Amino acid sequence: MKHTPYDGSHPLFRIGLSPLDLAEWLEVDDRLDAYLDEKARLREVYPDRVFAAEAGTEAAQAEALSLLLDNLHAHHGDTHRVGEREVRAGTHTVSLETGEPPLLTASKLVQEDLVLMRKGEAGWRLAAAALCFPSSWSLMEKFGKVIAEVHAPVPGFAAGTRNALLIERIFDQLLVDQPVRRMNWSVYSDDELFHDDRAAEHLRKRDFDAGIFLRVEYQTLRKLPQSGDILFTVRIHVDPFEALKRDPDRARIGEGFIASLERLDETQLSYKGLSQSRDRLIGEIRQLLDKKNAVA
């Protein structure tokens, strides 16, 4: 398990930014091909739901692609071969000369989703995105909206809240040479990567009979030096709950996980789809810890 932010280190509904080392900007693992295969499938099945871009964003998209290629060449030469005309990503070969939107090309190279934010009179808005793995939100619903509108359903982040104002300020003050990162997490009842229907997620009772899966979003913000736009990346990690059993630090993670869940109020629990299942989830964690103690 690469990230365990539910251990209390990254409380939900807080911004929690930290500096980003560009060597850790893009996360590549042994599921690279599986993620790229799934992206290809989703582009085929849902082309209008996984990519959107405003006219006039082409240059910024190309800028984002260029930075991504530079980073892959510098830090991921074991999995990527960057050439002038094409890139080898795992077993995938991606042409750089198709004439398609550059952000779409960039998305074919990495496991991350890529979102381009642009400042306008109303604030920072979602101007382009290659988004195959949303966590219960729809690109078509959020496309073109400013940050406060995008975050409107999130408790404590709607327009006029302190968090909304703080995010706008962070975007305004983000420097080219000071990219940042944060993490978010959720608990799902399946390991699917594509969840773009928030209503469906919350109409269904999450009783976890089919399983418990820990979904982590590794998010980064990087200001583009030429356009001034901001590239927001989201790398999804999904681990089965059982993976905690194999973690040597599971006692600390589990206790922090329980504390994190107990800290959520009713509105936050509802947003995360845990209103009816938090107690069961805490029980599952305690049972895991009890087994660990029994073995010890």
C-alpha positions as CSV (number, residue, x, y, z in Angstrom):
1,M,0.0,0.0,0.0
2,K,1.7,3.2,-1.2
3,H,-0.4,5.7,0.7
4,T,-2.5,5.4,3.9
5,P,-3.9,8.9,4.5
6,Y,-6.8,7.5,6.4
7,D,-4.3,6.8,9.2
8,G,-5.1,10.3,10.5
9,S,-2.2,12.0,8.7
10,H,-4.6,13.6,6.1
11,P,-8.0,14.4,7.7
12,L,-10.9,14.6,5.4
13,F,-12.4,18.0,4.5
14,R,-9.2,19.9,5.0
15,I,-7.0,21.3,2.3
16,G,-3.7,20.0,3.7
17,L,-1.2,21.0,1.1
18,S,2.5,20.2,1.2
19,P,5.5,20.9,-1.1
20,L,5.9,18.6,-4.1
21,D,9.2,17.1,-5.2
22,L,8.9,16.8,-9.0
23,A,10.6,13.5,-8.8
24,E,7.4,12.3,-7.1
25,W,4.9,14.2,-9.4
26,L,3.9,11.2,-11.4
27,E,3.3,7.9,-9.8
28,V,4.1,4.8,-11.9
29,D,3.6,1.2,-10.6
30,D,3.2,-2.3,-11.9
31,R,-0.4,-1.6,-12.9
32,L,0.6,1.0,-15.5
33,D,-0.7,-1.2,-18.4
34,A,-3.9,-2.1,-16.6
35,Y,-4.7,1.6,-16.0
36,L,-3.9,2.6,-19.6
37,D,-6.0,-0.3,-20.9
38,E,-8.9,0.9,-18.8
39,K,-8.5,4.4,-20.0
40,A,-8.6,3.2,-23.6
41,R,-11.7,1.2,-22.9
42,L,-13.4,4.2,-21.3
43,R,-12.5,6.5,-24.1
44,E,-14.2,4.0,-26.5
45,V,-17.3,3.5,-24.4
46,Y,-17.8,7.0,-22.9
47,P,-15.8,9.5,-25.1
48,D,-17.9,12.4,-24.1
49,R,-17.7,11.6,-20.4
50,V,-13.9,11.3,-20.0
51,F,-12.6,14.3,-22.0
52,A,-13.6,17.9,-22.5
53,A,-11.7,21.1,-23.4
54,E,-12.6,24.7,-24.1
55,A,-11.5,26.3,-27.3
56,G,-8.4,28.3,-26.7
57,T,-6.8,25.9,-24.3
58,E,-4.7,24.0,-26.9
59,A,-1.5,25.9,-26.2
60,A,-1.8,25.3,-22.4
61,Q,-2.6,21.6,-23.1
62,A,0.6,21.4,-25.2
63,E,2.5,23.0,-22.4
64,A,1.2,20.5,-19.9
65,L,2.1,17.6,-22.3
66,S,5.6,19.0,-22.7
67,L,6.2,19.2,-18.9
68,L,4.9,15.7,-18.5
69,L,7.2,14.3,-21.3
70,D,10.2,16.0,-19.6
71,N,9.3,14.5,-16.3
72,L,8.8,11.0,-17.7
73,H,12.1,11.2,-19.5
74,A,13.9,12.4,-16.3
75,H,12.3,10.2,-13.7
76,H,10.6,7.2,-15.3
77,G,13.0,5.9,-17.9
78,D,12.5,2.4,-16.7
79,T,8.8,2.4,-17.8
80,H,8.7,5.1,-20.5
81,R,10.8,5.7,-23.6
82,V,10.2,9.3,-24.9
83,G,11.0,9.9,-28.5
84,E,10.4,12.8,-30.8
85,R,7.4,11.3,-32.5
86,E,6.1,8.7,-30.1
87,V,6.3,7.5,-26.5
88,R,6.5,4.0,-25.2
89,A,4.5,3.7,-22.0
90,G,4.7,0.2,-20.6
91,T,3.5,-1.9,-23.5
92,H,1.6,1.0,-25.1
93,T,3.0,3.1,-28.0
94,V,1.5,6.6,-28.1
95,S,2.0,8.8,-31.2
96,L,2.8,12.5,-30.6
97,E,1.7,13.4,-34.1
98,T,-2.0,12.5,-34.2
99,G,-3.3,16.0,-34.1
100,E,-5.6,15.2,-31.2
101,P,-5.9,17.5,-28.1
102,P,-2.5,17.4,-26.3
103,L,-4.1,16.8,-22.9
104,L,-5.8,13.7,-24.4
105,T,-2.4,12.5,-25.6
106,A,-0.9,13.2,-22.2
107,S,-3.6,11.1,-20.5
108,K,-2.6,8.1,-22.6
109,L,0.9,8.1,-21.1
110,V,0.2,8.1,-17.3
111,Q,-2.1,6.6,-14.7
112,E,-3.1,10.1,-13.5
113,D,-6.2,12.0,-14.5
114,L,-5.3,15.5,-15.8
115,V,-7.3,18.7,-15.2
116,L,-6.5,22.2,-16.5
117,M,-7.7,25.1,-14.4
118,R,-7.9,28.6,-15.9
119,K,-8.4,32.0,-14.2
120,G,-11.3,34.1,-15.5
121,E,-13.4,37.0,-14.2
122,A,-15.5,34.7,-12.1
123,G,-12.5,32.8,-10.7
124,W,-10.6,29.6,-11.5
125,R,-12.6,27.3,-13.7
126,L,-12.3,23.8,-15.0
127,A,-11.3,24.5,-18.6
128,A,-10.1,21.1,-19.9
129,A,-9.8,17.6,-18.5
130,A,-8.9,14.1,-19.4
131,L,-10.7,12.4,-16.5
132,C,-11.2,8.6,-16.6
133,F,-11.2,7.8,-12.9
134,P,-13.4,10.3,-11.1
135,S,-14.4,9.6,-7.5
136,S,-18.2,10.0,-7.7
137,W,-18.3,13.2,-9.7
138,S,-19.1,13.9,-13.3
139,L,-16.8,15.8,-15.7
140,M,-19.8,16.8,-17.8
141,E,-21.5,18.3,-14.7
142,K,-18.4,20.2,-13.5
143,F,-16.9,21.3,-16.9
144,G,-16.6,25.1,-17.2
145,K,-17.5,25.7,-13.6
146,V,-15.4,27.7,-11.1
147,I,-13.9,26.0,-8.1
148,A,-16.6,27.0,-5.6
149,E,-19.2,25.5,-7.9
150,V,-17.2,22.3,-8.4
151,H,-16.9,22.0,-4.7
152,A,-20.4,23.0,-3.9
153,P,-21.6,19.6,-2.6
154,V,-18.5,19.2,-0.4
155,P,-19.3,20.1,3.3
156,G,-17.6,23.3,4.2
157,F,-16.3,24.1,0.7
158,A,-19.3,25.9,-0.9
159,A,-19.1,29.4,-2.2
160,G,-18.5,32.0,0.5
161,T,-17.0,29.5,3.0
162,R,-13.5,30.0,4.5
163,N,-12.3,26.9,2.6
164,A,-13.6,28.2,-0.7
165,L,-11.8,31.6,-0.2
166,L,-8.6,29.8,0.9
167,I,-8.6,27.6,-2.2
168,E,-9.0,30.6,-4.5
169,R,-6.1,32.3,-2.7
170,I,-3.9,29.2,-3.0
171,F,-4.6,29.1,-6.7
172,D,-3.8,32.8,-7.1
173,Q,-0.6,32.6,-5.2
174,L,0.7,29.3,-6.5
175,L,4.2,29.7,-8.0
176,V,5.7,27.9,-10.9
177,D,8.6,26.6,-8.9
178,Q,6.6,25.6,-5.9
179,P,4.2,22.8,-6.9
180,V,2.1,21.2,-4.1
181,R,0.4,18.0,-3.3
182,R,-2.4,16.7,-1.0
183,M,-4.3,13.5,-0.5
184,N,-8.0,12.6,-0.2
185,W,-9.5,9.2,0.6
186,S,-12.8,7.3,0.6
187,V,-14.2,3.9,1.3
188,Y,-15.9,2.1,-1.5
189,S,-17.7,-1.3,-1.9
190,D,-15.9,-2.1,-5.1
191,D,-12.5,-1.6,-6.8
192,E,-13.8,0.1,-10.0
193,L,-11.8,3.1,-11.1
194,F,-14.6,4.9,-13.0
195,H,-17.2,6.4,-10.7
196,D,-18.7,9.4,-12.3
197,D,-22.3,9.1,-11.0
198,R,-22.5,10.7,-7.5
199,A,-26.3,10.1,-7.2
200,A,-25.9,6.4,-7.9
201,E,-23.1,6.1,-5.3
202,H,-25.3,7.6,-2.6
203,L,-28.6,6.1,-3.5
204,R,-27.0,2.7,-2.9
205,K,-26.5,1.6,0.6
206,R,-22.8,0.8,1.2
207,D,-23.1,-2.2,3.5
208,F,-19.8,-3.6,2.2
209,D,-21.2,-7.1,1.8
210,A,-19.3,-7.3,-1.6
211,G,-16.1,-6.1,0.0
212,I,-14.3,-3.0,1.4
213,F,-11.9,-1.1,-0.7
214,L,-9.8,1.9,0.3
215,R,-9.6,4.5,-2.4
216,V,-6.9,7.1,-2.2
217,E,-6.5,10.2,-4.4
218,Y,-2.9,11.5,-4.7
219,Q,-3.5,15.1,-6.0
220,T,-1.0,17.7,-7.2
221,L,-1.1,21.3,-8.4
222,R,1.4,22.7,-10.7
223,K,1.3,26.2,-12.3
224,L,2.3,26.2,-16.0
225,P,5.0,28.8,-16.6
226,Q,3.8,30.1,-20.0
227,S,0.0,30.1,-19.9
228,G,-0.3,30.7,-16.1
229,D,-2.9,27.9,-16.0
230,I,-2.8,25.3,-13.3
231,L,-2.5,21.6,-14.0
232,F,-4.3,19.5,-11.4
233,T,-3.4,15.8,-11.4
234,V,-5.2,13.0,-9.6
235,R,-3.7,9.5,-9.2
236,I,-6.1,6.9,-7.9
237,H,-4.9,4.0,-5.7
238,V,-7.4,1.3,-4.7
239,D,-6.5,-1.3,-2.2
240,P,-8.7,-4.1,-0.7
241,F,-9.2,-3.7,3.1
242,E,-7.5,-7.0,3.6
243,A,-4.2,-5.5,2.4
244,L,-4.0,-3.8,5.8
245,K,-3.5,-7.2,7.3
246,R,-0.1,-7.5,5.5
247,D,1.1,-4.0,6.6
248,P,3.6,-4.2,9.4
249,D,2.4,-0.8,10.6
250,R,-1.3,-1.9,10.6
251,A,-1.8,-1.2,14.3
252,R,-0.9,2.5,14.0
253,I,-2.8,2.8,10.7
254,G,-5.9,1.1,12.1
255,E,-6.1,3.2,15.3
256,G,-5.7,6.3,13.2
257,F,-8.3,5.1,10.7
258,I,-10.8,4.6,13.5
259,A,-10.1,8.1,14.9
260,S,-10.6,9.6,11.5
261,L,-13.9,7.9,11.0
262,E,-15.1,8.9,14.5
263,R,-14.2,12.5,13.8
264,L,-16.7,12.8,10.9
265,D,-20.0,14.6,11.6
266,E,-23.3,13.5,10.0
267,T,-23.1,15.8,7.0
268,Q,-19.6,14.6,6.3
269,L,-20.6,10.9,6.7
270,S,-23.5,11.4,4.3
271,Y,-21.2,13.0,1.7
272,K,-18.8,10.1,2.0
273,G,-21.6,7.5,1.8
274,L,-20.8,6.2,5.3
275,S,-23.9,7.2,7.3
276,Q,-25.2,3.7,7.7
277,S,-21.9,1.8,7.6
278,R,-19.3,3.7,9.7
279,D,-20.0,1.5,12.8
280,R,-19.6,-1.6,10.7
281,L,-16.4,-0.3,9.2
282,I,-15.0,0.6,12.6
283,G,-15.9,-2.9,13.8
284,E,-14.0,-4.5,10.8
285,I,-10.9,-2.4,11.7
286,R,-11.1,-3.4,15.4
287,Q,-11.4,-7.0,14.4
288,L,-8.3,-6.7,12.3
289,L,-6.4,-5.1,15.2
290,D,-7.7,-7.8,17.6
291,K,-6.4,-10.5,15.3
292,K,-3.0,-8.7,15.1
293,N,-2.8,-8.6,18.9
294,A,-3.8,-12.2,19.2
295,V,-1.0,-13.2,16.9
296,A,1.4,-11.0,18.8
